[in-house]
Amino acid sequence: MVKTFKENSEFLFSDSFKSKKEALRQNVIYVFCPQAFVDKISKITEDYSFDIIINNYSIIDLTKKVICHYQSAHLTTEQRKFLVNATECGAWVEPLVSYLDERLKYTEVRLLHSSYFLHQKAFSILSNKRTQVTKRLLDLTSAFLLLIVTLPLALIAAVLIKLESPGPVLYKQKRTGQYNKEFEVYKFRSMLIDAEKNGAQWASENDTRITKVGKFIRKTRIDEIPQLINVLNGDMSIVGPRPEREVFIQVLEQEIPYYRFRHAVKPGVTGLAQVSYPYGASVEDAIWKHKYDIHYIKHHSSKLDVKILLLTVKTVLFGMGR
């Protein structure tokens, strides 16, 4: 909820913040930005569970305040001095998008601007060789184990697909991967053989092109099992943004800021978006998934990969697909 500073009384604290966790629990945060962005920030943040007060430069007691800035390079010299003084006085000061990243557990992509991406060391998955080697080892180990564990499910799925409708059990489709390079992804066929006779289109939840077996294997993610081959080949990772088709990417990048940044990493068999957001096939759904994909790339860790992988295994075993 966004409020003007006149609608709020000041909270006085005697000590500065002791931890980031304390800053993330505050009911009120103060945002400072050029006047041209006030309406944009107000609209985007109006449904948040905490209050946001914008451009209140009259604050006297800055201790224990959360101070966020947006497009600070375009603030006046005096306004930037205010932010520096806030840091000196014990406020928690950081860029708005970075603060929201940790508080919301997704990236508010509608507020992204270029500076978010211009500190590569903040993206350990991109800049740290050890992180990349560790991730590849996790990919290979997980892919081999999952292929063994899911082999019975894969065999049953293959038989049912063949019995239900004519056509191949597996199909290959071009998707865009790391560095915008296309590759062929493998999946169990979940649609009728002539599903795209009228051209490419998004699959919807109640899509009539999806077979009965297809609906089940999509819900349980069994249709994704063949992509473990893509992981072994090095085209994909176990965890990462889901690979999309170039024809859809060209549409989505017109609507979603920095959409192609997801291609900075290998696409995944599963990802943070898949275990965090319900199934959907619209531009709005793609925006929400992109929020989680960008957050994943920025905050990647082996621990997060393992957590996502375990949640995905739970989905496959218990049919709790989103």
N, C-alpha and C positions, 0 to 999 in steps of 0.2 A: 504494500500500500504506500503510495507516495503522498507526502504531506508537505506543506510549506512550513518553514521554520516558525512562523507566527502561531501555528496551531499546536506547537509542542513546547513543553516546559523543558528547561535544561536539566540534565542529570549530572550532579556533581560527584566526582570521585577523587579520592586523595592519592591513589597509587596508580602507576602506569600498568599496562597489560603485562601479564607474566607469560602468556602463551597464545599461540594462534587459535587454539581451541576456544579460549575465552572470547577472542574477537569474533569468532564465528557464531557465538551464541547471543550476540547483542540484538536487542529488539529494534534499535534505531541505528542506521548508518548515514553518514553525511557524504554527499557526492558533489564534486566540484568540476565543472565543465564549461566550455564556451556556451554562451546563451543560445546559440543556434541549435544545440543538441538537447536542450532542456525538455522539449515536448517529446522527442524521440525516446529519451530515457524514461520519462514519466509513463509513456504508453506501454513500453516493454515491461516495466517493473511493477505495473499497477496491481497485479495479482499476487505479488510476493507475500510471504507470511510475515515479513518484517517491514518496518517503515523506512522510507528513504526521504531524506531532506536534501534538497538541491540548492547549492550556491548560497549557503548561509555564512557569509564572511564576518558576521557579528559575534561569533562564538568567542567567549572570553576564556572559559576553562576548557582546555583541550585534552586534559588527562582522561584516559579511558574512553576516548571517542574513537570510532572507526571512521577514518577519513579515506575516501576513495576518489580517484581522479580519472577523468576521461578526456582524451585529446588534450592533455596538459600542455603540449608544445604550443598550442594556440591560445593559452591563457596569457594575460598580461604579466609583466615582470612582478608587479605587486601581488598578483594572485598566486604566482608560483612561490613567492617569498612566504606567503601565508601557509602553503603546504609544507615548505621546509621548516617553518616555525612550529607547525603542528607536530612534525617528527621530533623536534627538539623538546617539545613540551610533554611528550609521553603518549601521543596519539598513535594508533595503529594506522599507518599510511601505506597504501599500495594501489596499483591500477584497478579500476572497477572490474574489468573482465577477469582478472586474476583472482580477485576476492570472490566473485560470484562462482568461479570455477570450483573452488574448494567448498563453498557453502552449498551450492546446488547439486554438485556432483555431475554437472554437465556444463558445456561451454555455451554461453549465450551468444550464438553466432550472429545474431542481428546487431550486436555491438562490436563485432570484430573490426579491427583495422590493421594495417600492415605491420605496425610495431609489435604486435602480438607474436608474429612469426620471425622477427628479425634478431632473435637471440637464440641461435641454434643450440647452445649449450644447455638451454632449458628443456630441449627435446632430447633426452638421453638416448632414446631409441634411434635417433638420426645421427648423433654425433659420437656416441660412445661405442667403440669397437667391441669391448668386452660385453656390453649389453646385447649387441647384435649376434655375437657368437653364442651367448647363453640362450638367446631366443631360438636360434637355429637348432641347437642341441635339444631344446625342449620340444621343438616342432618334430624333429626326427623321432625322438623317443615316444612322444605322444601318438604320432601317426602310426608307428609300428604296433604299439599296444592297442590302440583303438581298432585298427584293422583286424587284429586277432579277436578282440572282445566282441566286435560287432559283426563278425563273419556270419554267424547263424541268422541274425536279423537281415543281413544283406541277401543271403540266399533265399530266405522266405519271401522278401520283398521282390526279388527278381522273378520268382515263380508266379507270384500273384499278379505282377504287372503283365507278364506274358499271357496269363490266363484271361485277364479282364479285357484287354484290347489289343488289336494288331499293332505291330511296330516294334522297334528295338527296345530293349530293357534300359539301356543307357543312351544318353544323348550328349553331344558336345555342342557347346555354344561359346561364341567369342565374348569375352569380358575384358574390361580394362584393368590392368594391374599396376604394379609399382612403376613409377616414372612414366605413366600413361602408355605403357606397352601392352598391346593386346595379347591374350593367350586363350587357349581353349579350356573351358572348365568342364568337368565331368559331373553328371548328376544322374540319379535314377529318374526315368521319365515319369512325370506325374500328370501329364496332360494328354489329350487325344493327339494323334499323329499329325492332324492338320490344324492344330491349335492357332497357328499364325499365318493361315492362308491369306488373311486380309492385312497382314503387316504386323510389326512388333507392337505389343501393348502390355501395360502392366497387368500382372495377375492380381485379382481382387479376392477377398476372403470367400465370397460365394461364387467364384468364377465357374461358369458352366463348362468351361473347357477342361477343368480338372476332373480326373476320374475319381471313383470312390476310393480305390487304393491310393491314388495320388493325394487325396485329401488327408488320409491317415498318415502317409509317410512324410507329408509336409509338416503336419502338426507335431510329429515326434522327431522331426529332423532326420529321419532315416534316409530321405532323398539326398542328403548332403554327404553320406558316407563315401561315395566314390571320389569326393574332392580330397580325400586323404592321399590319393595318388598325386594330385596336384601339389600337395604339401611335400611329398617325397621328391617330386620333380623340381621343387624350388620355386614354383610359380606362386604359391600361396603359403600362408602361415596358418597355424592352428587358430590363432586369435588375431583379429584385425578387422578393419572395415569390410563389410561384405562387398564383393566385386559387382560392379554394375555394367550394363551394356552401354556402349558408346552413344547409341542413339538416344538413350534416356539421359545420359550425362550432359549432352549438349543442351538439353532442355533445362535440366536442373541447375546447371551452372549460371543460367540467366536469372534464376530466382534466388539462389542460395549463395551468400558470400563465401568466397574461397572454397568452393565445393571440390575442386580438383586437388586441394591440399591433402585429401585423404589418400591420394596416390603416392605420397611421400614414403609410405610403408607398404609392405606386401598385404594384399587383401587376405581376409581370414575365413576359415570354414565357419567360425562363429565369432561373435564380437560383443563388446559392451552394449551396443545398441540392441542386439538380439535378446539379451537377457534382462534389459532394462525397460524396453518399450514394446507395447503390444503390436501385433501384426497390422500392417497398413500399407496401402499402395497409392498414395496421393502426394502432392508436393508438400503439403503440411506434414505428413508422416516422414517424408524424406528430410525435411528441415529438422525434425526432432531427432531422427537417427544421426544426422550430421552433428548435432550438438554432442551426442555421446561419442561419435567417432573422433572428433577433434579433441575432446576431453581425454580420450584414451591415448591418442598420440602424444599429447602434452604430458600426461601423468603416467605413462607406461612404466610398469615394473613387472618382474617375474612373478611376484606375489599376486598382482592383479591378473596376469595371464592364467595362473593356476586357479584362481577364484572363478573366473569366467568359464574356464574349461570344466570345472566341477559342476557349475550351475547348468552347463549345456548337457553334460552326461546325465544329470538328474532329469532334464527335459526328455532326453531320448528314452531313458528307462521307465519314466512314469507318465509320459505323454502330456507334459505340462507346457506344451508349446505356446508361445505368444503369437 
